[in-house]
Amino acid sequence: MSIEMRIRQLRKEKGLSQEELAEEVGVSRQAVSKWESNQSTPDLLRIIKLSEYFNVTTDYLLKGTEASNQKDEPLNIGKILLIGSTFLLLVGLFTTIAGWYDKQTANAILGGVIIQMVGGSAYFMAIYVFKSTAPYLLKWFNFLLSSFIPLAMVVSYGVSQFVTPYPVDIYTGLPFTFTYLIIGLISFIIIKKRKKV
């Protein structure tokens, strides 16, 4: 396997786009594309940065003679936390909706809100403690999951002076849907732009 194939394989194993890898090692996306298509080779400084980022030796990158020296534990824990955070945010959302539908009291939604808070904490631990990189679509999806209940409560209070964790009629449903779509679109654009910077 050649150096360009090893770089491409390591990038894909980590779930990164060429742009994300370029950002991590301080080059343009075109430079990474040229590396992976064997049009150019990374300089020594970039080889060192790549080896540190992927937790492999420079010998592995250059010659492929050494097995990958990846530190499995932090990488696996980070990925597990990223996946688990999305799962917890989703479960928390459904638990909140089910609790409100069943009893329509603030105590009924407390469990779901706590589950979502744990999911958010797991996400930030994965990013900041275990240095995992979340794909931008996962970041966006997690944002949408975590903003659903607060936004529904604000819109329902603004429209009907009655707080609910989801739209309960057409009068709260239409403003909520419009606001949620606008916020979803704006957040998608912001997250996508931050990925390119």
C-alpha positions, 0 to 999 in steps of 0.5 A: 500500500502506498502513502496516498492509500494509507492517508486516505485509509486513515482519513476514512477510518476516522470519518473525516472529509478531505476538508476536515483533515486539511484543517487538522494539519493546516493545509488546503483541501486541494493539498490533501486531494493531491496527496491522496491522488499521488500528485504530490507528497506531504512535506516532513512537517505534514508527515509528522502532523499526520502521524500525531493526528492519526496516532501512527508512526512516521514509518507507517505513513512513509513505508507502511512497515509498522502496524498502526500504533493507534491508542484504541481506548480514547478513540473508542471511548470518544466514538462511543460517547458521540454515538451514545450522545445522539441516542440519549438526545433522541431517547430524551426527546421521545421520553419528554413527549411521551411523559407530557402526552401521558400526564401533562405536568412539568414532573412528567417531562423532567426525566426526558430533560435529564436524559437530554442533558446527559446526552449533551454532556456526553457529546461535549466530553467526546469532543473536548475530553477525548478529542473526537471529531464529530461529522458536521451532519452529526453536529447538526442532528444533535443540535436539532434534537437538543433545540426541539423542546426548548424551542417548542416551549418558547413558541407555545408560551409566546403564542398561547401563554401555555408551555408545552414541550411540543406543538399541541395544535395548529396555532402552536404547530405552524409557528413552531414548524416555521421557526424550527425550519429557519433555525435548522437551516441557519444552524446547518449553514453555520456548522457547514461554514465552520467546518470549512474554516 
